[in-house]
Amino acid sequence: VSNSNLKKVFDIEISKLKERWGLEGTELFNQKNWMKDIPAAALQRQFVYQKFQEYAESFPWNKNRKIKKVLALQGTSKSSAWKICASGFAALAMIDKGWYGKGIYFTHSAEYALKFCLEDLKVLIVSAILPGNPYPVIENPHPSSSTKSPLLGMPGNTGYQSHYVVVNAQGLPFIQGKNTKMYDELVIFQESQAIPLYVLYVSKKPVLDKSRDIELTDSLENLTVDEFTIERNPFEAIY
């Protein structure tokens, strides 16, 4: 996918992050106040934050870089995918009220992303994401029938440019020692933080549109976005 207009917007977002993080008082844009949470909660958030760091550092281009760029997936339909590639994620009102904040949702697990593909032809968008400073989420979106979720439909926390949560197969916060399957959700709050790079078609049958379609027939068990970055740095196309 190549879209010069979206690339310009993405480049501007990179410049904004660099400028903000280079200013004095950078804590305004680089908070870590979750460390002051009660010990048990701070420990849980540290686990989530560490998982994000492992995710970000798995991409070689992030070595020694303060502004991280990650690849992430979104499951959608064929028609929606190409509209997003043409006009960006906001074009189809992709801002999700969401369990973990009002934003645009991604994951780096293909298996998990496919859960959101509702048509027979499964379509995944591989995007470059600027997560900035992520807030490690541990809040249960369904705490009780009488308590409102603290993040449901809410904007991003001040000082953070994204929310990151480690989830189980049901999309609820992962509980160590209880859940076995581990996935993640990355929520960004500005369309300019994402740019689509690839559209992948996942089908057990041949796909006719060979000019731009990719057929994946292998098992998707535990497949992550890391496996799409074999040799070429995908950011060469957007620098």
Salt bridges, closest charged atoms under 4 A:
ASP11 OD2 - LYS7 NZ 2.84
GLU13 OE1 - LYS16 NZ 3.42
ASP37 OD2 - ARG45 NE 3.09
GLU54 OE1 - LYS51 NZ 3.65
GLU57 OE2 - LYS68 NZ 2.62
GLU111 OE2 - LYS181 NZ 3.70
GLU139 OE2 - ARG45 NH2 2.60
ASP184 OD2 - HIS108 ND1 2.72
ASP209 OD2 - ARG212 NE 3.37
GLU221 OE2 - LYS181 NZ 2.32
ASP226 OD1 - HIS108 NE2 3.98
